[in-house]
Amino acid sequence: MQMRPRIYLDNSATTRVDARVLEAMLPFLQDNFGNASSIHTFGQDARAAVETARREVAEILGADTREVIFTSGGTESDNAALWGIYRSGYRAGNHVITTRIEHPAVLATCKALQAAGAEITFLPVDAGGRVEPSAVAAAITDRTILISIMHANNETGVIQPIEEISALARERGIVLHSDAVQSVGKIPIDVRRLGVDLLSLSGHKFHAPKGVGVLYARKRVKFAPFMTGGSHERKRRAGTENVPGIVALGAAARLALTRLGEMGTRIAALRDKIESSVRSRLPGVRVNGAEPRLPNISNLSFERLEGEAAVIAMDLEGVAVSTGSACSSGSLEPSHVLAAMGLRQDAVQGSLRFSLSCDNTGEEIDCTLDLLVSVTERLRRLSHRTYA
């Protein structure tokens, strides 16, 4: 019997390394293995490759190459941004503003800052998962040193009004950081237009390997290095550069720029098809998150359905979906994002996230929809028998 091909719809957790990205990085794992800080030819070949990648990343962000700091990923970039500003002493104060729906990399860091003496304001969001700029304005005090608000949410795809928030921050001379791990490579990003001072991204979210990311730091933003040691990355992030990963990240950024149009049309249409089809074929389904949203994420709540049971059942059918953030997997706590949006506990526990990439096809979505309807109906019948 022929096996049905597996379908991967958990691209917000991680993506497949694209073949072109792999081809670009492979020479730097063996033949071009030099340390980018060495002055001999081996080292200078590696340095040239790193600087090429820096230009490619700067292009996808609309940034200057001198503003691109390579890191080990989104979590380090978030930590570097928050701790770096807190320790910089660029202005008097210890107050940080963030939201209740941030990624754990920001929320946990804010709690660590709190333990170190910072005052943290965790702003609420509305029922659509959006933070109101007026709430940010009301939270600002004379001791506010940092605002950290994600660009797009990893569970719902809701895009936050960063441009409006940045105007408030600039008015008061406050540094603004945004975790853009989910949005880079999915929608056009221009750090100048957004008005951010610091921005985090992670390569494995757009077809580069795991273990490489970037912190964009606007020129003249003062922050203390999070990693100390050597003089790498213009003394802003110590540690021997991950040359193969950085080369891969540059190639992935170059590829992502060519795919933004496809993301906004074909992939957005597939996301919309999931939502319209499921709601027409199954009762008791709602879309979580208001527009504007990323084109590749759909978060749905199903009445009378246990999300984790549905994930397991879909996996047995060969389809990978999730209940939310991969970084929260294994936690017994329900989604903090959906809870912050005011969803009832049963709606939170009955939620599924479908996250697409340009690798996904219409045929895969059609197959997924048929399986999802079948799985949901079966689990609902079992649930009814259990509690009848």
N, C-alpha and C positions, 0 to 999 in steps of 0.2 A: 504494500500500500504506500502511495506517495505521500510524503509529509507535506503539510501546508506550510509555506514560508512564514517565518515569524515576522510580526509587525511591531515596530518600535515607536511608541507615542509617548515617550518620557524624555523628550529632548531638553526640557528645562532642568532636568537632573544632570544630564551630560549628553554630549553628541558623539557620533562616530567620527573618528579622525578621517578627514577627506583624503583620498588617494593622492591628490596633488600636494596637499600639505605634508603627507608622509614622504613623498618623493623629495620635497624641498629639504626636509630635516635629516634624512638618512645619511647624507655625506658627512654631516657634522657629528655623527655618532662614531664614525670610524676613520675615514681618510682625513677630514678637516677637523681634527680633534683638539686643536690648540686652545690654550687659555687666552681669552680675549684681553687680558691685562698684560700679556707677555709682549716684549718688543721685537722678538724675532719674527720671521715670516709666518710660521705656524700661528703665532698669536695675532699677528696683524690681519691674516686672512679671516680669523674668527671675529676680530673687531670689526672688520668691514661688513661682515654678515650681520652682526648685531646692529650696526648703524643703519643698514638697509632696512632691517625689520623695524627699527625705531621710526624711520620715515613712513613705512607702510602703516604702522599703528597711528602715527600722528595724522595721517591723511584721513583715516576713518573717523577720527575724532574732531577734525578741524583744528588741530593743535600745532604748536611749535614743537620740533623734535626735542628741544631742551626741556620740555615740560613732561616728557614721557619717562617714567621710572619703571623698570621691569621688576616684578615681584614673583612670588611663588603661586599667586592666585588671588581670587577675590577676598578671601578671609584675611590674608596678610595685608592686602591693600586697604581694607576697611580698618583693620587694627592700626596700620601705619598712619592713616588719616586722622583717626580720633585721638590716639595717644600723641601723635606728633603735634597736633594743635594744642592739646591740653598741656603738654610739656613746654611749648614754645615760649610762653610768656609774652606773646605779641601784644596783648592788652590785658588790663586788670580784669579778673573775674574767674569764675569756675562753673558757669552755668551752660549746660548743653541741652539743646532741643532736638528731639527725634520723634518718631511715631510708634504706635503700638503694633504696626504691621511690618516692621523692618525684618530683614533676614537675621537669623541667630548670630551671624558674625558681627552685626551692629548691636543688637540687643544685649548680647552677652558682654561685649566690650563696654557698652554703656553701664552695665551693672558693675563691671570691674572698675570703671572710672568712679562710679558712685562710692564704691568701697575705698577708693583712694582719696575721697574728699570732694568729688564733684557733685554739683546739684543737677539732677537730670529731670527734664520735663518730657513725659511720654504722651504725645498728643493723640486724641482719638481720631477716628475717621468716620465718614458718614456711611449710610447703608450701602452705598455703591463702592465703598473701599477707597474713597478719595479724602485727602486731608485738605481742609479749607485754608487758603492763605490768610484769611482773617484770624483763624485760630493760631497760626504761627505768629502773626503780628501781635496778638494779645499776650503771647507767652514770652516775648522778648523783654528782657530787663537790661539795666545798665551793666550787669555782670555776665551777660550772655557772650560767650566766646566762639560758639560753634553751633551750626544747624546742620543736622545730618538726616536727609530724607531721600529715600530710594527713588530712582527715576521711574521704574516700573516694577510692580509686584510680581514675585516669583510664583505665587499660587494662583492669582486671578488675572495677571497681565494688565491690571489697571495702571495707566500712566498718570503720574502725579504732576501738578501744575508748577514745575520747577522754575520756569521762567518768571512767574509771578512771585514765587518765594525768593528767588535770587534778587529781585528788585528790592524787596524788603530788607534782605541781608545787606545789600550794598548801601542802602540808605543809612544803615546804622553802623557800617564798617565791620560787619560780622562775617566770618569765614563760613562758606557753604560747601558741604560735602554731599555727594550723591552716589549711592551704590547703583551703578548702571550695568551690573553683571548680566541681567536678563535682556536689557534693551539693545546693547551694542551688537551689531550684526543682524538685528531684526527690524529696526527702523533707523532712519537717518539721524545721526548725532552730530551736533555742532556745539562744542563746549563754549564757544563765544556767545552763540545765541542763547544757550541755556543759562549762561551767566554763573556757572559753577566755578569754585576755586579748586576743588579736589573732586576726582571722579574715579571710581573703581571699576575694573573689568576683569573677566576671567576667560582665558582662551578656550577651555573645554566646553564652554557654552555655545561656541560657534565653530566647531570642527577642528580645533587645535587639540593637542594632548593635554592631559591633566598636569598640574604642577607649574603652570606659567600664567602670569597675569600682568596687569599694569595699574599703577596709580598715576593718573594725570594730576599734576600740581602746577597750577598757574604760576607764571613768573612773578617773582616778588612775594609770593606767599611764604611766610615764615613758619616752618615747622621743624620739630626735632626729629632726627632719624630714628625710626623704630628698630632697625637692625644696625648695630654698630660693629666696627672692626676695620676693614680696609677702606680704601677710598673709591670703591666701585660706585657706578651710577652718580658721578659728580658728588661723591660723599653723602648721598642721600639714602643709599641702601647697600650696606656692606654684604659681601659674599661673592664668591666666584660666579660669574654669569652662567646661567643655564643656556648655553649657546644653541643646542639643538631645539630646545623648547622655544626660545626666543625667535629663532628662524621660522619655526612652525607657526608661531603666533603671527608673525609678519605675513606669511603666506596666507593664513586663514583670514586675516584682516583684508588683504588684497582681494581674496575670493569673495568675502562677505559684501564688499562694496559692489561687486557685479551682480549680486543676488538680491539687493534691497528691493528692486522693482518686483521681482518674483515673490518676495515675501509679502509685499503689500497688495498683490493681486491674487495669484494662484493659491498661495498658502492661506491667505485671509479667507478666500472663498471656501477652501476645505474646512477651515475652522467654523465658518458660518453654516456649512452643510451639516457638520456634526450637530450643532445646536438646533437648527431647524428640524432636522430629521428625527433626532431623539425626542424632541418635544411633541412632534406630530404623531410619533409611533408609541410613545409611552406617556401615561398620565403621571402627574405629580413630579415634574422635572422643572427646575428653575436654573437660570444662568446667574452665576455669582460674579458681580463686578460690573461697574458702569463704564460706558465709553468716555474717553478714548481708551482702547486697550491694545496690547500688542497683537499683531496679526496671527500669532502662532499658539496662543494659550486659550483654552476653554476650561472653565471650572464649573461643573454642574452638580447640583444637589438633587438626589433622588429620594422621594418619600418611600418609607418602608424598605430601606436598603442599607445594609452595613457596608461602608466603603471598603474596608480592608478585605472583607469576604469577596466583594466584587473584584478587587484587584487580583486576588488569588485565583478566582474562577476565570477571569479573562486571561491570566498568565497560562493557565492550563489549556486554554484554547489557542495560545500562541500570540497573544497581544499584550504588550507591556504598557500599562498606564500607571497612575499613582493616585494617592489621596492628597498629595500636597508636596511640601518641601522634602527633598531627599535628606537634607541635613537635620530633619526632625524625625526621621524614621527610627522606630524602636521606642520612641517616647509614648508614654501612655496618655499624655496630654492631648486634647483635641486641637485642631488648627487654631493658633492664636490669631491668625489673619481673619478667618471667617468669624471667629468669636468676637473680634473687635468690630466687625461689620454688623453685629447684632443678630446673627443667625441663631436660631434655636439649636440646642445640643443635637437633636436628631438630624437636623439639616446639615450640621457640621460633620457629624459622623457618617452621613450618607452622601458625602461629596466625592467626586472623582475629578482629577485633572488630566486633560489631554493636551500634550504639548508637541507641536509638529516642527519639522525642519524641511528644507528643500529636498531632502531625500524621499519624503513621503509622497505617495501617489494617490490618485483618485480611487483606483482599484482597492488599495489598502483601506481607505476610509469606508468604502462600500462594504467591504468584508467586516471591518470593525463594527460598523453600525448593526449589521445583521447579528453578529455575535453578542453585542452589547444588549440588544433587545432580548435575545434568547436567554442570556445569563440573568438579566434583571428580572424577567418574568419567572424564571426558575427559582431564584433566591427569594422573591416575594412570596411565591407559593409555599416554599419551605418555612419562611418566617411566619406565615399565616397558620400553618399546621402546628408550629412550635408553640405559638401563643394563643391558639384558639381554645 
